[in-house]
C-alpha cells in the first residue's frame, strides 16, 4: 500500500523473520557468532535465549544460510506437545523415512541415519526453535538423543533457542545432566535507543529508502513504546507508515506517532504503556528536556 508512496521496493517492517533484513546490533552479532562458534567447535549443545520478538528466529534463518555442506540440518519449530511425540518431530525434520510404529523403532531408525551420515563425513545438526514449549520430559529425551556422541566423535549437535522460561526449565534438578552438556549459551537482549534508531534506518535502507522518513524524535518515541524489542518496533513502524500514507506525509514525526498510539490504546491489542525500564525513562526525559515533547 505505502511502498510506492515512500519510494520503497519492499515492506521494511514485515513481522515474518527475514535474514535479508537482519540488523546486527552488537548483541545480535555476538549471538550469531556464538551460534556459529557452537557449530564450528562441535559443541554438543548450544542454547540461545531472548524475550519474545528479540530476533532469535531471524538469527536461526541467518545461521542456516551460513552452514556448510558437511552438515545435515533438521529444524523443529512446532514444539507444543499437542503437535505429537518428539521422535516424530525429529524424524520429520531430518526427512528420515520410518515404518516403525513405536518410539523404540523410530529411535533405531534415527540412530542408523546419524551413524550413516557420520560415516559419510557429515554431522547432523538438530535445531529446536521455541524450545521453552518443550516439557521437561521432552528436553530429557533430546539429551538422550545426544548419547549417540562418543568421546570426541560428534555425530549430533543440538541448537536450542527459546524465551527466558527455557533457562528456568534447564535449571530444574531433573535436567542437570542436560545443563552440564551445554557448551555454548547466550542471552539476546533488546536494543537500546541508538540501536533502535539504527535498526529503523537500516531496514528502510534495505527496502530502498532514499531519504529520511522517521525523525530522530519519532524514533525515540518508538523506542519508548517498543522497549527496543525488534518485533514491537516492526509493528509500530509499519503502522506509522500506513498512517503517514493516509495523511499523504513523507516524514513521520512525533505528532503522527502520538495519534497512532492514541488509536492503539482504544484496542489494547498492542502494548501502549511504559515499563520501569531505566533506559526508557532516560529517553523520555531527553524528549521532554531537549524537545519539550511529553509522551504518556
C-alpha positions in Angstrom: 0.0 0.0 0.0 2.6 2.6 1.1 5.7 1.3 -0.6 5.2 3.4 -3.8 4.4 6.4 -1.7 7.7 6.3 0.1 9.7 5.0 -2.9 10.3 1.6 -1.3 10.9 -1.7 -3.1 9.7 -3.8 -0.2 7.9 -3.6 3.1 10.7 -2.7 5.6 9.0 -3.9 8.8 7.5 -7.2 7.9 6.8 -9.4 11.0 7.9 -12.5 9.2 11.6 -13.4 10.1 13.7 -12.4 7.1 17.6 -12.7 7.4 17.8 -10.2 4.5 16.7 -7.5 6.9 18.8 -8.7 9.8 20.3 -5.8 11.7 23.3 -6.9 13.6 23.4 -4.8 16.7 26.5 -5.6 18.9 24.4 -8.0 20.9 22.8 -9.7 17.9 26.2 -10.0 16.3 27.5 -11.8 19.4 24.5 -14.1 19.4 25.1 -15.1 15.8 28.8 -15.5 16.4 28.0 -17.8 19.4 25.7 -19.9 17.2 28.4 -20.2 14.5 31.0 -21.0 17.1 28.8 -23.7 18.6 28.8 -25.4 15.2 32.4 -24.9 14.4 33.6 -26.0 17.8 31.5 -29.2 17.6 29.7 -28.2 20.8 27.1 -30.8 21.7 24.5 -28.3 22.9 24.2 -24.7 22.1 21.4 -22.6 23.8 20.4 -19.0 22.8 17.6 -17.3 24.8 15.8 -14.0 24.5 12.5 -12.3 25.0 9.5 -12.7 22.7 10.3 -10.8 19.4 14.0 -10.3 20.2 15.1 -11.8 16.9 16.0 -15.4 17.7 14.3 -17.0 14.8 15.8 -14.4 12.4 19.2 -15.3 13.7 18.5 -19.0 13.1 17.5 -18.2 9.5 20.7 -16.3 9.1 22.7 -19.2 10.6 21.1 -21.7 8.1 22.4 -19.6 5.2 25.9 -19.9 6.6 26.0 -23.6 7.4 28.4 -25.6 5.1 27.6 -28.7 3.2 29.1 -31.1 5.7 26.1 -30.6 7.9 22.7 -32.3 7.7 20.1 -29.9 9.2 16.9 -30.6 10.9 14.7 -27.8 12.1 11.9 -28.2 14.6 9.6 -25.2 15.3 6.3 -26.9 16.2 7.3 -27.6 19.8 4.0 -27.7 21.6 3.1 -31.1 22.9 -0.2 -31.1 21.0 1.8 -31.5 17.8 2.8 -35.0 18.6 5.8 -37.0 20.0 9.3 -35.8 19.9 10.7 -38.7 17.9 8.1 -38.0 15.2 9.3 -34.4 15.0 12.9 -35.5 14.8 12.4 -37.9 12.0 10.3 -35.5 10.1 12.8 -32.6 10.4 15.6 -34.8 9.2 13.5 -36.4 6.5 14.1 -39.9 7.9 11.7 -42.4 6.4 10.5 -44.9 9.1 7.8 -47.5 9.1 8.2 -48.1 12.9 5.0 -47.8 14.9 6.7 -47.3 18.3 9.3 -45.0 19.7 12.0 -47.7 20.1 11.7 -48.4 16.4 11.8 -44.7 15.5 14.8 -44.3 17.7 16.6 -47.2 16.0 15.9 -45.5 12.6 17.3 -42.3 13.9 20.5 -43.9 15.2 21.0 -45.7 11.9 20.6 -42.4 10.0 23.0 -40.4 12.2 25.7 -43.2 12.1 25.4 -43.4 8.3 25.8 -39.6 8.0 28.9 -39.7 10.2 30.3 -42.5 8.0 29.9 -40.1 5.1 31.8 -37.4 6.9 28.7 -35.4 7.8 27.4 -34.0 11.1 23.7 -33.9 12.0 22.6 -30.6 13.4 19.1 -30.5 15.0 17.8 -27.0 15.7 14.8 -26.6 18.0 13.2 -23.2 17.9 10.8 -22.0 20.7 12.2 -24.7 22.9 10.7 -23.2 26.0 7.5 -25.0 25.0 9.1 -28.4 25.4 8.2 -30.4 28.5 10.9 -31.4 30.9 10.4 -35.0 29.7 10.9 -33.9 26.0 14.0 -32.0 26.9 15.4 -35.1 28.6 14.5 -37.1 25.5 16.6 -34.6 23.5 19.5 -35.2 25.8 19.2 -38.9 25.3 19.4 -38.4 21.5 22.8 -37.0 22.0 24.0 -40.2 23.6 25.0 -41.2 20.1 28.0 -39.0 20.5 31.0 -41.0 21.7 34.0 -39.2 23.3 35.4 -36.8 20.7 33.2 -38.1 17.9 30.2 -35.7 17.5 27.5 -37.4 15.5 24.8 -35.0 16.6 24.7 -31.3 17.6 21.7 -29.7 19.2 20.9 -26.0 18.9 18.1 -24.7 21.1 16.5 -21.2 21.1 13.8 -20.1 23.4 12.3 -17.5 25.7 13.8 -16.9 29.2 11.5 -19.7 30.6 13.8 -22.1 28.9 16.5 -21.1 31.3 14.2 -21.9 34.2 13.4 -25.3 32.8 17.1 -26.2 32.2 17.9 -25.2 35.8 15.5 -27.8 37.2 17.1 -30.7 39.0 15.7 -33.2 36.6 17.7 -31.7 33.8 21.1 -31.3 35.5 22.7 -33.7 33.0 21.3 -31.6 30.1 22.6 -28.4 31.6 26.1 -29.9 32.0 26.3 -30.7 28.3 25.6 -27.1 27.2 28.8 -26.0 25.6 27.7 -22.6 24.3 25.0 -20.3 25.7 23.9 -16.7 25.2 21.0 -14.4 26.1 19.8 -12.0 23.4 18.9 -8.6 24.8 16.7 -5.9 23.4 18.1 -2.9 21.5 18.9 0.4 23.2 17.8 3.7 21.8 20.7 4.4 19.4 20.5 0.8 18.2 16.7 1.2 17.7 17.3 4.3 15.6 19.9 2.5 13.5 17.6 -0.6 13.2 14.8 1.5 11.8 17.1 3.3 9.3 18.8 0.1 8.3 15.6 -1.7 7.4 14.3 1.3 5.5 17.6 1.5 3.5 17.4 -2.2 2.7 13.8 -1.6 1.5 15.1 1.1 -0.9 14.5 4.3 1.1 16.5 7.2 -0.4 15.5 9.9 2.2 15.0 10.1 5.9 11.4 9.0 6.8 11.4 8.8 10.6 12.6 11.9 12.6 15.0 11.3 15.4 12.3 12.2 17.9 9.8 9.8 16.3 12.4 7.0 16.6 12.8 7.9 20.3 9.0 7.6 20.9 9.0 4.3 19.0 11.8 3.1 21.3 9.9 4.1 24.4 6.8 2.1 23.4 8.7 -0.9 22.0 11.4 -1.0 24.7 13.8 -1.9 21.8 12.2 -5.3 21.0 12.5 -5.7 17.2 9.1 -7.3 16.7 7.4 -4.5 18.5 9.5 -1.9 16.6 8.4 -3.5 13.3 4.7 -3.4 14.4 4.8 0.2 15.4 6.9 1.4 12.4 4.6 -0.5 9.9 1.5 1.2 11.3 3.3 4.6 11.3 4.0 4.2 7.6 0.3 3.4 7.0 -0.8 6.5 9.0 1.7 8.7 7.1 0.4 7.3 3.7 -3.2 8.0 4.8 -2.2 11.6 5.6 -0.1 12.0 2.5 3.0 12.7 4.5 6.6 11.7 3.5 8.1 12.2 7.0 6.9 10.6 10.2 7.1 12.9 13.2 6.1 12.7 16.9 2.5 14.0 16.5 1.8 11.2 14.0 3.2 8.6 16.4 1.2 10.1 19.2 -2.0 10.0 17.2 -1.3 6.4 16.2 -0.7 5.4 19.9 -3.9 7.1 21.0 -5.8 5.0 18.5 -4.0 1.8 19.6 -4.9 2.5 23.2 -8.5 2.0 22.3 -7.9 -1.6 21.1 -5.4 -2.7 23.8 -4.1 -5.4 21.4 -0.6 -3.8 21.2 1.3 -2.7 24.3 0.8 1.1 24.8 2.1 1.6 28.4 5.6 2.3 29.5 7.6 -0.1 31.7 10.0 0.8 34.5 12.9 0.3 32.1 15.6 2.9 33.2 16.7 3.4 29.6 13.1 4.2 28.5 12.9 6.7 31.4 16.1 8.4 30.2 14.8 8.7 26.6 11.5 10.1 27.9 13.4 12.7 29.9 15.5 13.6 26.9 12.4 14.2 24.8 10.9 16.4 27.5 14.0 18.4 28.3 15.6 18.8 24.9 12.5 18.9 22.7 9.6 19.8 25.0 7.9 16.5 24.0 5.9 14.7 26.6 4.6 11.3 25.9 2.3 9.2 28.1 
